[in-house]
């Protein structure tokens, strides 16, 4: 048995965690020696009681290491431990770094320079587009975008990084073979097929639950130089990640949202409490410049506008960054409502605007 295999086995024990393993390694030095230790030796270590000592001594009856190694091999995944160079340096320094990281895809040295982008699962069009735009810009500038592959903001963050042909890492709250949510399977495949990796600290067949997601979140914040909250309600799990980031000494950024939008109450409150307000990727890059390698200039996340008629340009310019009602558009461009409706239809056909329920319109990036 080698060191990585021993770490996989220890990670699969129900009572074993990173802090307990650190105490054990201070005494036994190598994970293989931990598994081979006698009960009395284990009990003498602070924080290792009878239950933990018993589990370690009987680990072969609890853990089917051979089956787990086969699952890893069949899936095409790899496992890295804290001793290996690709294990993120910043993650290694947190209070409870993962014992192992299961990786599907490829990690690169440049992934050490990372920004976490997270937010609500239930988001607005404004939040989704903001996440895509900022993720695109940050990935283009050379940062690896880390998120949780969840619905909403996480999905938009990964999509933005992929659109920029940048790097993105998805840290999931389940084993690699139990990907959640299942509708993001195609997105996960794009990520691991050359643009980054899907990553988990859990053994292959662990199902997601309420405990696994907060554990996942500390990896996102611990790996990143900073965390960007795009949109989060008052009870959003993204706020827990922001708290973890603060405890880990990371920078916290937030995108301002509509003051009446429930999905922005938490992120707006973070700004009120001292998170840096972000309107453009340069707000983050200026803050993190000392941590970055020489980066490329930020690309605009929007494509060039095609040639527009005078009325089309007038209507397009009358649409604000957030959802804009058709009556407000007509009032701003001083055109009759039927004309505005006709122009908006042409702009929709040109894929420059999108109609939302209630006769609201937004610009498309």
Secondary structure as GFF3:
##gff-version 3
##sequence-region A 1 365
A	DSSP	alpha_helix	3	11	.	.	.	ID=ss1
A	DSSP	alpha_helix	18	28	.	.	.	ID=ss2
A	DSSP	alpha_helix	31	36	.	.	.	ID=ss3
A	DSSP	alpha_helix	39	43	.	.	.	ID=ss4
A	DSSP	alpha_helix	50	57	.	.	.	ID=ss5
A	DSSP	alpha_helix	59	62	.	.	.	ID=ss6
A	DSSP	alpha_helix	65	75	.	.	.	ID=ss7
A	DSSP	beta_strand	78	81	.	.	.	ID=ss8
A	DSSP	alpha_helix	89	92	.	.	.	ID=ss9
A	DSSP	beta_strand	100	105	.	.	.	ID=ss10
A	DSSP	three_ten_helix	109	112	.	.	.	ID=ss11
A	DSSP	beta_strand	114	118	.	.	.	ID=ss12
A	DSSP	alpha_helix	125	140	.	.	.	ID=ss13
A	DSSP	beta_strand	144	147	.	.	.	ID=ss14
A	DSSP	alpha_helix	153	163	.	.	.	ID=ss15
A	DSSP	beta_strand	168	171	.	.	.	ID=ss16
A	DSSP	three_ten_helix	176	178	.	.	.	ID=ss17
A	DSSP	three_ten_helix	182	184	.	.	.	ID=ss18
A	DSSP	alpha_helix	185	190	.	.	.	ID=ss19
A	DSSP	pi_helix	191	195	.	.	.	ID=ss20
A	DSSP	beta_strand	196	200	.	.	.	ID=ss21
A	DSSP	alpha_helix	210	223	.	.	.	ID=ss22
A	DSSP	beta_strand	226	229	.	.	.	ID=ss23
A	DSSP	alpha_helix	237	247	.	.	.	ID=ss24
A	DSSP	beta_strand	251	254	.	.	.	ID=ss25
A	DSSP	three_ten_helix	262	264	.	.	.	ID=ss26
A	DSSP	alpha_helix	265	272	.	.	.	ID=ss27
A	DSSP	beta_strand	276	277	.	.	.	ID=ss28
A	DSSP	alpha_helix	281	288	.	.	.	ID=ss29
A	DSSP	three_ten_helix	289	291	.	.	.	ID=ss30
A	DSSP	alpha_helix	310	318	.	.	.	ID=ss31
A	DSSP	beta_strand	324	325	.	.	.	ID=ss32
A	DSSP	alpha_helix	326	333	.	.	.	ID=ss33
A	DSSP	alpha_helix	337	349	.	.	.	ID=ss34
A	DSSP	beta_strand	353	356	.	.	.	ID=ss35
A	DSSP	beta_strand	360	363	.	.	.	ID=ss36
###
